[in-house]
Amino acid sequence: MSIPVPETPARRRSRVRQVVSAVVSIAIVVGIFWYFLPQFADISQVWATIRSMTWLEIATLVLVAAWNLLTYCFVLVVTTPGLTLAQAFVVTESTTAVSNTIPTGAAIGIAMTYAMEHLWGFSRSRITLSVLLTGIWNNFVKLGMPVLALALLALQGKPGTARIIAGLVGIGALVAAIVVFALMLRSEATARRAGEIGERIASRLLRMIGRPPVTGWDRATTKFRARTILLLRARWHWLTLATLVSHLSLFALLLMALRNVGVSESEVSWIEALAVFSFARLVTAIPITPGGLGLVDITMIAGLTAAGGSGDEVTAGVLVYRALSYVLPIPLGALTYLVFRRNRLWRRAPNSAPRTSLVPEQV
């Protein structure tokens, strides 16, 4: 007979936080779609606008959406030597489906990445390097795109005070992130020091919730530095290109959705659309709702409407864009996860994934 394990206070608090987070997320999403969205558009007109698209317009949108789903796989292949494009697609879509459906989905998605790639023979250090580099480059682009959009708006002679302030904040955050990253790579001593500081901060935060302190971050950061330098020297340009293509493909999907529902260049220029898209993408950095559901939508609709677009057409375009970029990966991710569970041919013994010259002997 098994003896039930008593629930610890820390686990109970964690469960309460998860429930509260889910309730808050649902309340925000419901409030946005049932109250704020009708303030910008007539829902019946929005649906009529969507239905007015031709089959050619729908087909081109689906093709661009399919390309957009594929582009992030390139980033994963670049940062994980030995990973195939098919494996990258399975990992990407499976983890995206989780991130888009659960309030803490981003963290669960990272854990899934570790679990899936580990079963394919990749060591935790190789997976960690990929997760960190893709995260860093994605944040560089997320912070850099608003700066680019601000510069383009300035050349058009349309910069507002709010946009200038947001752009300056973006510049400051981008510069700070680059400086910290560069200092970590500059010397082993700096990397070790950064690890010690991070370890100290993390241990204090964990102590507040009754968790034991972390250790070994100084060694981890020095190893990360060596492996990062090895990979970036060979592939930094491919990583940068793949990351840019991924983000710009997502923007191309939004722009095509807007044009196909009737939002013309004279109403909302591509530069204005890029600015709204860039600032809306920053909302996803705050994990309030899964994938920024509701928050991203209303930010885009409000921004594009303020830029001059018709409320009905803008809302239709944004909803089509979100259906193809946010909703579509959910059922697709469920299918790819089934592929992962059933496909035994990719399974390997621990640390036996294909090695290249970019993978150190000791991983």
N, C-alpha and C positions, 0 to 999 in steps of 0.2 A: 504494500500500500504506500503510495507517495504522500509525503508530508507537504502541505501547501507552504510556499515561501511567503513570509509576511512582506507586505509592501512597505518599502522604505519611505521616509518623508520626502527625500529628493525625487524618488520616482513618482510619488503622488503629486508633488508640485509640478513636475514635468508634464504629467498627464493633464493637470488643470490648465497649464499654460497652452497646451495643444488644443484643448476644448475651447478656451477663450479665444485663441487665435482663429480657430475655424468659425466661431460665431461672429467675430468681428469682421472677418473676410466676407462671409455671406451677407451680413448686414450692409456692408459697403457696396457690394456688387448689386444687391437688390435696390438699394437707395439710388444708385447711379442710373440703372437701367429703367427703373419705374418712376423716378421723380425727375432727375436732372436731364436725362436724354430727351423726354418730351418737351423740355424747354427750348430745345434747339430745332426740333423737326417734328413734322406730322408723320407718325409711324406708318400710316396707310400709304402716304405719298412716298415714303422711303422704300416700302416694299414694291410699289408700282415702278419706281425708278430702277430697282434691282432687276425686276422682271423684264424691263424694256431692253436689257442688254441682248445683243445678238449672239448666236451660237459661236461665231468667229471670235467675238470679244471674250466670251466665256472660255473658249478653248485656249486662247493666248494667255489668259490669266492662269489657267491650270498649268500650262507649260512653264510659265515664269515661277509659279508656286513650287512646282516639282524641282526646278533648278535651284531655287532658294533652299529647299530642304537638303539638297545634295551638297551645297557649298560649305556648310560647317564641317562636313566629313573631311574636306581637304585640310582644314586646320588640324584636325585630330590625327590624320595620317602624317602630316609634317612633324608634329610634336611627339609622335609615338613611333619611332623607327621599328619596322617589323609588323605593324598593324596594316591589314589590308583595307581597301576601300569598302568592301562589303561588311567587314567587321565594324568599321567606323560608322557606317550607316545604321547598323543594328544598335550600337551603343547610343548614338546620337538621338535616334527617334525614340528609343525606349525611355531614356532619361528625360527627354523633352516632354513626353506624355505625362510622366510623373510630376515634373516641375509645373506643368500647366493645370494640374488638377488638385494638388494638395498645397495648403498654405506654406508648409515647410518643405515643399517639393524640391527646391534647389539643393538643399543639404542631402535629402534622400537620393537625389539624382547623382550627386558626387559619390555617395556610398555605393550606389548601383554600378557606377563606372568602375570602382575598385573591384567589386565582386565579380563583374562580368569579365573584365580583362584579366583578373587574377586566374580565373578558370581557363583562360586561353594561354596561360603560361607567362604572363607579364609580371615582373616583380613590382612590389609596392613603390619602390623608388622610381621606376620608369613611369608608372602611372602618376605618381605625385608630380614629377617633372612636367608631364603633359598637362595635368589639371592646372598647375600654377602658371605655366607659360601661356596657355590659352586664356586663362582668366586675366592675366596681366595685359596681354595684347588686346583682348576685348575691351578692357577698361580704358586702355590708351585710346582706342578708336572711339569709344563712347564719349570720352571727354574731349577728344579732338574734333569730332564732327560738329558740335555746337560752335566751336571756335571758327571752323571753316565756314559754317553757315553765316555767322556774324560778319566775317570778312566779306563774303559775297553780297550780303545785304548792304553793307557799308558802301561797296562799289556801286550798288544800285541807287544809293542815296536814300535808303529807307530804314536806317537803324533807329529804333526807339530806345528810350532810357532803360526800360526793363530788359530789352535784349542786350544792350551794352553791359549792364550789370551782370546778367547771366553769363555773357561771353567772358567777361573778366574773371568771374568765379571759375568758369571752366578752364581758362588759361592757367589760373593759379593752381587748380587741382591737378591739371595735366603736368605742369612743370614740377610740382612737388612729387608726384608719382614717379616721374622719370628720374628725378634726382635721387630719390630713395633707392630705386632699382639700380641706378648706375653706381651708387656708393657701395651697394652690396656686392656688385661684381668687380669693383675696383681692386679690392684687396681681401685676402683671407681674414685678416684681423678685423676689418670692418664688417664682414659677413658674420664672423663669430660674435662681435659686439651686438649686431642687430638681433641675432638669435637670442642672446642673453637678455636683451631688453624685452623682446617679445615674450620670452619665457616668463620673465618677472611679471609682466602685465597680465598674461594669460593665467598664471598661478593665482594672482590676486582676485581676478574675476571668478575663477573656479572656487576659490575659498569662500566667496560670498554665497555660493549655492551649495556648499557642503561637499565639493568634489576635491580630490587630492591634487596637489600641484603637478605640473608637467616638468619633465626633465629632458636633457639631451638636445635642446633646440640649438645650442651653439654648434654641436657636431653636425646636426642636420643642415643648418644653413651653409656651413662650409662645404659639405658634400653637394648640396644643391648648387652652390656657386660653381664648383668644378664641372658638374654635369651640364649646367646651363651654358657655360662658356663653350664647352665642346659642341653642343647642339647648335647654339646661335651662330657660332663662327661659320658653320656649314649651311644653315638654313634660315637665318634671320630674314633674308629677303623673301624667301618663299612663305615664311610665317606671316610676314607683314602683308604680302600680296593676297594670301588666302583669307586673312582676316578682313581686309578691305573689301574683297570680292563678296564675302559673306554679308557684311553690313550693307553694302551698296545694292546687292541683289534684293535684300529685304526692302530697301527704299524704292527700288524699281517696281516691286510688286505694289507698294502703296500708290506710287504715282500712276501706274497703269490702271489700278482700280478706280482712282479718281477720274482719270480721263475717260474711262469706259462708261462711267455713269453720268458723264456730262459736265464735270468741273473743268473748264477750259483754262488754258495758259493765261488768258487775260484776267480771269477771276483770281486764280491762285497760281503764281508762277512756280516753276520747279524749284527755284531757290527758296521761296517762302515755304513750300512743302518740305524741303530738306531741313529748314530751320525748325519747323514744328515737329517733324519726325525725330530730329536729333534731341530736342529737349524732352520729348515724350519718352524716348528710349532711356533717359536718365531715371525716369520714374520706376523702371523695372529694377533699379538698384536697391529700392526700398521694398523688402519682402512683406508687404501688407496683404496683398491678395496674390493668388497663384498666377505667375506670369504677368502681373500688373493688370489682371482682368478688371475691367471697369474703369480703373484709374487711367490707363493708357488710352482707352477708347474716348473717354470724356475729354482728356487733355488734347488729343488730336482733333476731335470735333470742334472744341472751343477755339483752338488755335487756328485751324483752317477756315472756320467761319469768320473769325476776326480778320483774317487776311483778305476776305472778300468773297468766299465761296457761299453758295446757297446752302442753307441749313439742311434741307432735304437731301440734296445731292451729296454734300460732304458726308453726312451721316451714312448714306447708302454706300459710298466709297470706302469709308472706314470700316463699316461692318463686313463688307466683302473682303477687304484686306485682312481683317482679324479672323474671319472664317477660314481663310486659306493659310494664314501664318500661325494662328493660335489653336483653332479647333481641329483642323485637318491632322496635325501631328498626333493627336490623342488616339484616334482609332488606329492610325498607322503605327504608332508606338506599341499599341497592344499586340498588333500582328508581329512586329519585329521581336517583341519579347517572347512570343511563342516560338519564333524561329530560334532564338537563343536557347530556350529550354529544350527544344527537340533536337537541335543540331549538335551531335556529339563529335563530329569530325573536327571541329575547331578546338575541342578540349585538349589540354596538354598538362603535363606535370608542372609543378611550380618552378618558375624561373627557367623555363625551357622554350620560351618564345624565340622566334628567329632573331639572331643578333646581327648587328652591323658594326661598322667602324665607329658609329656614334654612340654605341652602348659600352660603357666601361666594363672591364672584367668583373669588378666587384660591384654588384648592384643589389 
